[in-house]
Amino acid sequence: MVITKTVAVALPPEARKPTPALAPKPDRDMPQQEVLDNWSADRTARNTGEWRRAACVAAVDAAGKP
């Protein structure tokens, strides 16, 4: 016998908050390698995390609708 239950999913309010923006690039000349190593990687990781967070929230919201 298989019993199927529908369970309501609730996200904590913090999950709906967008990821804070990163600090602006320092007001100084930076070597290309420093930009690539520090700034590009951080921004890519932040943006990827934000897209994933937003997709999760959208999936939970869509699952809650009949």
Backbone as CSV, one residue per row, in Angstrom:
resi,resn,N_x,N_y,N_z,CA_x,CA_y,CA_z,C_x,C_y,C_z
1,MET,0.847,-1.165,0.000,0.000,0.000,0.000,0.904,1.243,0.000
2,VAL,0.584,2.188,-0.835,1.332,3.433,-0.923,0.408,4.579,-0.546
3,ILE,0.848,5.393,0.387,0.070,6.559,0.797,0.833,7.798,0.356
4,THR,0.164,8.647,-0.378,0.780,9.878,-0.849,0.229,11.036,-0.040
5,LYS,1.139,11.822,0.503,0.737,12.998,1.267,1.337,14.233,0.620
6,THR,0.591,15.301,0.620,1.106,16.586,0.165,1.516,17.374,1.398
7,VAL,2.749,17.809,1.391,3.285,18.520,2.536,3.585,19.956,2.117
8,ALA,3.103,20.886,2.890,3.364,22.295,2.591,4.823,22.612,2.930
9,VAL,5.453,23.325,2.025,6.846,23.710,2.224,6.878,25.196,2.544
10,ALA,7.618,25.539,3.582,7.741,26.942,3.954,9.217,27.305,4.046
11,LEU,9.553,28.403,3.466,10.924,28.896,3.537,11.033,29.938,4.649
12,PRO,12.180,29.988,5.304,12.371,31.059,6.276,12.457,32.401,5.540
13,PRO,12.059,33.477,6.168,12.081,34.785,5.504,13.457,35.166,4.963
14,GLU,14.523,34.702,5.624,15.867,35.043,5.173,16.157,34.478,3.793
15,ALA,15.525,33.362,3.442,15.766,32.742,2.132,15.192,33.585,0.995
16,ARG,14.244,34.432,1.304,13.648,35.282,0.270,14.414,36.587,0.048
17,LYS,15.343,36.868,0.933,16.122,38.103,0.789,17.222,37.905,-0.250
18,PRO,17.363,38.842,-1.175,18.439,38.715,-2.166,19.808,38.793,-1.496
19,THR,20.752,38.169,-2.140,22.129,38.217,-1.659,22.631,39.654,-1.752
20,PRO,23.274,40.159,-0.714,23.772,41.534,-0.781,24.795,41.704,-1.904
21,ALA,24.806,42.875,-2.457,25.765,43.174,-3.519,27.174,43.198,-2.946
22,LEU,28.134,42.876,-3.776,29.530,42.940,-3.340,29.987,44.379,-3.288
23,ALA,31.004,44.611,-2.513,31.581,45.950,-2.421,32.182,46.331,-3.774
24,PRO,32.179,47.602,-4.085,32.768,48.017,-5.354,34.280,47.756,-5.381
25,LYS,34.788,47.659,-6.573,36.212,47.438,-6.757,36.985,48.604,-6.144
26,PRO,38.114,48.332,-5.509,38.894,49.418,-4.899,39.263,50.492,-5.917
27,ASP,39.365,51.702,-5.418,39.688,52.834,-6.287,41.208,52.946,-6.438
28,ARG,41.758,51.931,-7.060,43.193,51.928,-7.337,43.423,51.014,-8.532
29,ASP,44.569,51.181,-9.151,44.914,50.297,-10.255,45.276,48.931,-9.697
30,MET,44.687,47.915,-10.279,44.996,46.551,-9.849,45.543,45.786,-11.049
31,PRO,46.545,44.982,-10.824,47.054,44.154,-11.914,45.950,43.219,-12.425
32,GLN,46.001,42.888,-13.690,44.981,42.028,-14.299,44.838,40.712,-13.535
33,GLN,45.937,40.139,-13.090,45.876,38.862,-12.373,45.144,39.004,-11.046
34,GLU,45.337,40.110,-10.352,44.629,40.340,-9.085,43.132,40.492,-9.332
35,VAL,42.780,41.181,-10.379,41.365,41.332,-10.725,40.759,39.966,-11.002
36,LEU,41.458,39.167,-11.804,40.950,37.846,-12.157,40.852,36.947,-10.925
37,ASP,41.916,36.909,-10.125,41.944,36.020,-8.968,40.939,36.415,-7.890
38,ASN,40.850,37.682,-7.580,40.031,38.116,-6.444,38.629,38.568,-6.829
39,TRP,38.518,39.448,-7.753,37.238,40.078,-8.026,36.343,39.256,-8.937
40,SER,36.883,38.726,-9.989,36.057,37.956,-10.920,35.494,36.706,-10.257
41,ALA,36.328,35.982,-9.533,35.868,34.757,-8.878,34.800,35.058,-7.828
42,ASP,35.000,36.109,-7.035,34.010,36.472,-6.012,32.677,36.846,-6.635
43,ARG,32.713,37.633,-7.674,31.477,38.063,-8.316,30.757,36.900,-8.994
44,THR,31.517,36.029,-9.612,30.916,34.856,-10.245,30.248,33.978,-9.190
45,ALA,30.927,33.727,-8.078,30.361,32.900,-7.008,29.124,33.555,-6.406
46,ARG,29.166,34.847,-6.191,28.017,35.559,-5.619,26.826,35.491,-6.553
47,ASN,27.065,35.742,-7.841,25.966,35.722,-8.811,25.392,34.326,-8.979
48,THR,26.234,33.315,-9.011,25.752,31.937,-9.123,24.913,31.572,-7.902
49,GLY,25.381,31.940,-6.728,24.611,31.675,-5.517,23.272,32.387,-5.512
50,GLU,23.254,33.614,-6.006,22.000,34.372,-6.059,21.022,33.734,-7.040
51,TRP,21.517,33.300,-8.189,20.630,32.640,-9.161,20.057,31.361,-8.577
52,ARG,20.880,30.605,-7.873,20.403,29.362,-7.254,19.385,29.655,-6.162
53,ARG,19.644,30.666,-5.338,18.703,31.028,-4.273,17.360,31.422,-4.867
54,ALA,17.402,32.266,-5.893,16.166,32.723,-6.539,15.414,31.553,-7.180
55,ALA,16.142,30.621,-7.783,15.496,29.453,-8.397,14.844,28.569,-7.345
56,CYS,15.486,28.398,-6.213,14.908,27.600,-5.121,13.632,28.235,-4.582
57,VAL,13.680,29.537,-4.383,12.486,30.245,-3.897,11.353,30.113,-4.917
58,ALA,11.667,30.276,-6.193,10.647,30.147,-7.235,10.077,28.730,-7.276
59,ALA,10.927,27.715,-7.091,10.450,26.327,-7.106,9.537,26.049,-5.921
60,VAL,9.894,26.548,-4.757,9.056,26.359,-3.576,7.716,27.066,-3.765
61,ASP,7.771,28.276,-4.299,6.535,29.023,-4.539,5.645,28.299,-5.564
62,ALA,6.259,27.766,-6.618,5.491,27.057,-7.650,4.901,25.751,-7.101
63,ALA,5.623,25.087,-6.229,5.135,23.836,-5.647,3.961,24.069,-4.713
64,GLY,3.893,25.254,-4.134,2.824,25.559,-3.204,1.503,25.888,-3.880
65,LYS,1.547,26.122,-5.193,0.325,26.447,-5.936,-0.301,25.166,-6.484
66,PRO,-1.612,25.068,-6.426,-2.288,23.866,-6.945,-2.289,23.811,-8.447
